[in-house]
């Protein structure tokens, strides 16, 4: 998976992360940690692509995730794979 994400990053000229699982407030510290770690690398781009595969979760948690991400990235794009679209739309 890592090699594929790196190829996508190169092709898209953007940072790329993948999130698989339910979206809950308890994951907010992990999301923050990942995004802050990416933002500290010298290769950080202004654009982030999120590959999202989820069965749903908390709309409040999505809002928290989006605020974390938008604080560090100028442009955010989402790719939805087998995702509950109602929550997925919050990322759009």
C-alpha positions in Angstrom: 0.0 0.0 0.0 2.8 2.4 0.9 4.4 2.1 -2.6 1.1 2.8 -4.2 0.5 5.9 -2.1 3.9 7.2 -3.0 3.2 6.7 -6.7 -0.1 8.5 -6.3 1.7 11.4 -4.5 4.2 11.7 -7.3 1.5 11.5 -10.0 -0.8 14.0 -8.2 1.9 16.3 -6.9 0.1 16.1 -3.5 0.3 14.4 -0.2 -2.0 11.3 -0.1 -3.4 9.5 3.0 -5.8 6.6 3.3 -8.4 6.3 6.0 -10.3 3.0 6.4 -12.8 2.4 9.2 -15.6 4.1 11.1 -15.2 7.8 11.8 -15.3 8.5 15.5 -14.1 11.2 17.9 -11.7 8.8 19.6 -9.5 8.8 16.4 -9.1 12.6 16.4 -5.7 12.5 18.2 -4.4 9.9 15.6 -5.7 12.0 12.7 -4.0 15.1 14.2 -0.7 13.2 14.7 -0.7 11.9 11.1 -1.5 15.3 9.6 1.0 17.2 11.8 3.7 14.6 11.0 3.1 15.1 7.3 3.1 18.9 7.6 6.6 18.8 9.2 8.3 16.9 6.4 10.3 18.9 3.9 8.4 17.2 1.0 5.0 18.5 2.3 2.7 19.7 -0.5 -0.1 22.3 -0.3 -2.6 19.7 -1.5 -3.8 16.6 0.3 -5.8 13.7 -1.2 -7.7 11.5 1.2 -8.6 8.0 0.1 -11.7 7.3 2.3 -13.3 3.9 2.9 -15.8 4.0 5.8 -19.1 2.6 6.8 -20.0 5.9 8.5 -19.7 7.3 12.0 -20.0 10.6 13.7 -20.7 13.8 11.8 -19.1 15.8 14.6 -15.9 13.7 14.3 -15.8 14.4 10.5 -16.0 18.1 11.3 -13.1 17.8 13.7 -11.0 15.9 11.2 -11.8 18.5 8.5 -10.8 21.3 10.7 -7.5 19.6 11.5 -6.8 18.9 7.9 -7.8 22.3 6.5 -5.5 24.0 9.1 -2.5 22.4 7.4 -3.5 22.1 3.7 -4.5 24.8 1.2 -6.4 22.3 -1.0 -8.1 19.0 0.1 -9.5 16.4 -2.3 -11.3 13.2 -1.4 -11.5 9.9 -3.2 -14.4 7.8 -1.8 -14.2 4.0 -2.0 -17.2 2.0 -0.7 -18.1 4.9 1.6 -21.2 6.1 3.2 -21.7 9.2 1.1 -23.6 11.2 3.7 -20.5 11.4 6.0 -18.2 11.4 3.0 -19.8 14.6 1.7 -18.4 16.5 4.8 -14.9 15.8 3.5 -15.8 17.2 0.1 
